[in-house]
Amino acid sequence: MSQRFGFHALDRSLTVPLVLFGVLLVAAAVLSPRLFTATGMGGAIIVAAPLILTTLALTPIVMAGRGSVDLSVGPLMGFVNVTLIGWLSARGYTSPLAVICWVVAVGALYQLLQALIIIYVRVAPIIVTLSSFLVLSGLNLMVMSRPGGVAPDWMMTWGAGTTILSPVLIIVLAALALWAVMRRTTFYSHLRMTGADERMAYTSGVKVDTVRICAHLLGGVFVGLAALSYTALISSGDPTQGSSYTLQAVTALVLGGANLAGGRGGALGATLGALNMFLISYLLSAFSFGSVTGFVTQMAFGLILVASLLVNVFMTARRTAF
């Protein structure tokens, strides 16, 4: 049964991201050794945290199958960010409890809405999430027409990146701990079974609709934490930059060994994929591309996504053959 649902393939799916991570670390050590100082690593954690958490948010949704790649995850992170700054903080609700409850609740409730539309209205996930991408991108600009506002006072030092141990690192570790706890539950095995073979999971007694709803809720919690770390990074609100995280998160997810068809993925792979994306961006910044630097980075991400998909297809075909 374990082989039927691909449980034996988990470790092998991490081979490519682990090797790539090692290669990129060596390249970073040669080209920019400052990364390995306390200040450099502290800054890297602050910058990489939103992408790690956004990729982690995609993971359970993709694992649930049906090609459920949430294209709205970036704008949703942006929506949580601008409502936190433009609505909550602007009205004086700045206590840590209020902020954390807000980001988690908004992320989870929006993902619940998407899940209900996908499952019960029976609209294809790609249509729902693409529509959400467009709606949220416009809504973010309605909430906040331009970058501005100020994060709560207790968050102002979070984005300093001067030390390795920071509140943002604690948020990432808390998210990984939540995944570790979830991984020990029956829900996790049902999630993998549903993504690997929905019909087999259903005939085995798995409530596949409930599993998918819970996967979206879990993803929403991680989106909320991503928005919290992103707010700490920029110490304000930004209605536009969140959208750029969608492509990066999908690329990081594939780079981490997840199967976009469902059934395979995990926190370690998502974290490795996001760290690889950060290191690639970091290494590209060491070269001077002039005014086209941003375009070169986006082109690199696109090429990496295509290459990662081809590698995944090749490895899947190889496993099937043997």
C-alpha positions in Angstrom: 0.0 0.0 0.0 2.8 2.4 0.8 4.3 2.0 -2.6 0.9 2.4 -4.2 0.7 5.9 -2.8 4.3 6.8 -3.3 5.5 7.0 0.3 8.7 5.3 -0.6 9.6 8.1 -2.9 9.7 10.9 -0.3 13.5 10.7 0.4 14.5 10.4 -3.2 12.4 13.4 -4.2 14.7 15.5 -2.0 17.9 14.5 -3.7 17.9 17.2 -6.4 17.1 20.1 -4.0 19.7 18.9 -1.5 22.4 18.7 -4.1 21.4 22.1 -5.6 21.4 23.6 -2.1 25.0 22.4 -1.5 26.2 23.7 -4.9 24.6 27.1 -4.3 26.1 27.3 -0.8 29.6 26.7 -2.2 29.0 29.3 -4.9 27.8 31.8 -2.3 30.9 31.1 -0.2 33.1 31.9 -3.1 31.3 34.9 -4.6 29.9 36.5 -1.5 31.3 35.1 1.8 29.5 37.9 3.7 26.4 35.7 3.7 28.0 33.5 6.3 28.5 36.2 8.9 26.0 36.6 11.7 24.7 39.8 10.1 24.5 38.2 6.6 22.6 35.1 7.9 20.3 37.3 10.0 19.5 39.4 6.9 19.0 36.2 4.8 16.5 34.8 7.3 14.4 38.0 7.2 14.4 38.1 3.4 13.8 34.4 2.8 11.1 33.9 5.5 8.1 35.2 3.5 9.0 32.9 0.5 9.6 29.9 2.8 6.2 30.4 4.4 4.4 31.1 1.1 5.9 28.0 -0.4 4.8 26.1 2.8 1.3 27.5 2.3 1.1 26.0 -1.2 2.4 22.6 -0.1 -0.8 21.0 1.5 -3.0 22.5 -1.2 -0.9 21.0 -4.0 -0.5 17.7 -2.1 -4.3 17.3 -2.1 -4.3 16.8 -5.9 -6.5 17.8 -8.8 -3.8 20.2 -9.9 -4.7 22.6 -7.1 -1.9 25.1 -7.5 -3.0 28.2 -5.7 -2.1 31.1 -8.0 -3.6 33.6 -5.5 -1.2 32.9 -2.7 1.0 36.0 -3.4 -1.8 38.5 -3.7 -3.5 36.9 -0.6 -0.3 37.5 1.3 -0.4 41.1 0.1 -4.1 41.4 1.0 -3.3 40.3 4.6 -0.4 42.8 4.7 -2.3 45.8 3.5 -5.4 45.2 5.6 -3.1 44.7 8.6 -1.5 48.1 8.0 -4.4 50.0 6.4 -7.3 48.7 8.5 -6.1 47.1 11.7 -3.0 49.2 12.6 -4.5 52.4 11.3 -7.4 52.0 13.8 -5.2 51.4 16.7 -5.5 47.6 17.0 -1.8 46.9 17.3 -1.5 44.4 20.1 0.5 41.2 19.2 -2.6 39.0 19.9 -4.9 41.1 17.7 -2.3 41.1 14.8 -1.6 37.4 14.9 -5.3 36.5 15.1 -6.0 38.8 12.2 -3.4 37.5 9.8 -4.2 33.8 10.6 -8.0 34.3 10.4 -7.9 36.3 7.2 -5.7 33.8 5.5 -7.6 30.8 6.7 -11.1 32.2 5.9 -10.1 33.2 2.4 -8.7 29.8 1.7 -11.9 28.2 3.1 -13.9 30.3 0.7 -11.8 29.1 -2.2 -12.0 25.5 -1.1 -15.8 25.6 -0.9 -16.1 27.1 -4.4 -13.7 24.5 -5.8 -15.3 21.5 -4.1 -19.0 22.3 -4.0 -19.5 24.7 -6.9 -17.2 22.4 -8.9 -15.1 25.1 -10.6 -11.6 24.1 -11.7 -9.0 25.1 -9.1 -6.9 26.9 -11.8 -10.0 29.1 -12.7 -10.8 29.9 -9.0 -7.2 30.7 -8.0 -6.5 32.7 -11.2 -9.7 34.7 -10.6 -8.6 35.3 -7.0 -5.2 36.5 -8.2 -6.8 39.2 -10.3 -9.5 40.1 -7.7 -7.0 40.4 -4.9 -4.5 42.3 -6.9 -7.1 44.9 -7.6 -8.6 44.8 -4.1 -5.1 45.4 -2.6 -4.8 48.6 -4.6 -8.3 49.7 -3.4 -7.3 49.1 0.3 -3.9 50.9 -0.2 -3.3 52.8 -3.4 0.5 53.0 -2.8 3.1 51.6 -0.4 2.8 53.3 3.0 1.7 53.1 6.5 3.7 51.9 9.5 3.9 48.5 11.1 3.0 48.2 14.9 5.8 49.5 17.1 6.6 46.1 18.5 7.4 44.9 14.9 9.7 47.7 13.9 12.9 46.0 15.0 11.9 42.6 13.5 13.2 43.5 10.0 16.6 44.7 11.2 18.3 41.3 10.3 21.2 42.0 12.6 21.1 38.7 14.5 20.3 35.1 13.5 17.9 34.5 16.3 15.0 36.8 15.6 11.2 36.8 15.9 10.9 36.1 12.2 13.0 33.0 12.6 10.7 31.9 15.5 7.7 32.3 13.2 9.4 30.1 10.6 10.3 27.5 13.2 6.7 27.6 14.6 5.3 27.0 11.1 7.7 24.0 10.7 6.7 22.7 14.1 3.0 22.9 13.2 3.8 20.9 10.0 5.7 18.3 12.1 2.7 17.9 14.4 0.3 17.7 11.5 2.6 15.1 9.9 2.0 12.7 12.8 -1.8 12.8 12.4 -4.2 10.7 10.3 -5.0 13.8 8.3 -1.5 13.8 6.8 -1.7 10.2 5.5 -5.2 10.9 4.1 -3.8 14.0 2.4 -1.1 12.1 0.6 -3.6 9.3 -0.3 -6.1 11.8 -1.7 -3.5 13.5 -3.8 -1.9 10.2 -5.0 -5.2 8.5 -6.0 -8.4 10.2 -5.1 -10.6 7.3 -6.2 -8.6 4.8 -4.1 -8.6 7.1 -1.1 -12.4 7.5 -1.4 -13.0 3.7 -1.6 -10.7 3.3 1.4 -13.1 5.5 3.5 -11.2 8.8 3.3 -13.4 11.9 3.3 -11.6 13.5 0.4 -13.7 16.8 0.5 -12.9 17.3 4.2 -9.3 16.6 3.5 -9.1 19.2 0.8 -10.9 21.8 3.0 -8.5 21.2 5.8 -5.5 21.5 3.3 -6.8 24.9 2.3 -7.3 26.0 5.9 -3.7 24.9 6.8 -2.4 26.7 3.7 -4.3 29.8 4.8 -2.6 29.8 8.2 0.8 29.6 6.6 -0.2 32.5 4.2 -1.1 34.6 7.3 2.3 33.8 8.9 4.0 34.7 5.6 2.2 38.1 5.6 3.3 38.7 9.1 7.0 38.0 8.2 6.6 40.1 5.0 5.2 43.0 7.1 8.2 42.7 9.4 10.5 42.8 6.4 9.1 46.0 4.9 7.7 47.6 8.2 4.8 49.0 6.2 2.1 48.0 3.7 2.7 47.3 0.0 -0.3 46.4 -2.4 1.8 45.3 -5.3 4.9 43.3 -4.3 3.0 40.3 -2.9 1.9 39.2 -6.4 5.5 38.5 -7.3 5.7 35.8 -4.7 3.3 33.5 -6.6 5.8 32.6 -9.3 8.6 32.3 -6.8 6.6 30.1 -4.5 5.4 27.7 -7.3 9.0 27.5 -8.6 10.3 26.8 -5.1 7.7 24.2 -4.5 8.7 22.3 -7.7 12.3 22.8 -6.9 11.7 21.2 -3.5 10.6 18.0 -5.1 6.8 18.4 -4.8 4.5 16.8 -7.4 2.1 19.4 -8.9 -0.3 16.5 -9.6 -0.6 15.8 -5.9 0.5 13.2 -3.4 4.1 14.3 -2.8 5.6 17.2 -1.0 6.6 18.3 2.5 7.9 21.1 4.7 11.6 20.1 4.2 11.3 20.1 0.4 9.4 23.5 0.5 12.0 25.0 2.8 14.9 23.7 0.6 13.2 25.0 -2.5 12.6 28.4 -1.1 16.2 28.6 0.2 17.5 27.6 -3.2 15.4 30.4 -4.8 16.8 32.9 -2.3 20.4 31.7 -3.0 19.9 31.9 -6.8 18.5 35.5 -6.4 21.4 36.3 -4.0 24.0 35.0 -6.4 22.5 36.9 -9.4 22.7 40.1 -7.4 26.5 39.6 -7.2 26.6 40.3 -11.0 25.8 43.7 -12.5 23.1 43.5 -15.2 22.4 47.2 -15.2 18.8 48.3 -15.6 17.6 44.8 -16.6 18.6 43.2 -13.3 14.9 42.5 -12.4 14.1 41.1 -15.8 17.1 38.7 -15.6 16.0 37.5 -12.2 12.5 36.8 -13.4 13.8 35.1 -16.5 16.0 32.9 -14.3 13.0 32.0 -12.1 11.0 31.0 -15.2 13.8 28.9 -16.6 14.3 27.2 -13.2 10.6 26.4 -13.1 10.7 24.8 -16.5 13.9 22.8 -15.7 12.5 21.7 -12.4 9.3 20.4 -14.0 11.3 18.5 -16.6 13.4 16.9 -13.8 10.3 16.0 -11.9 8.8 14.4 -15.0 12.0 12.4 -15.7 12.3 11.2 -12.1 8.6 10.2 -12.0 8.9 8.3 -15.3 12.0 6.5 -13.9 10.3 5.5 -10.7 7.3 4.2 -12.7 9.7 2.2 -15.0 11.3 0.5 -12.1 
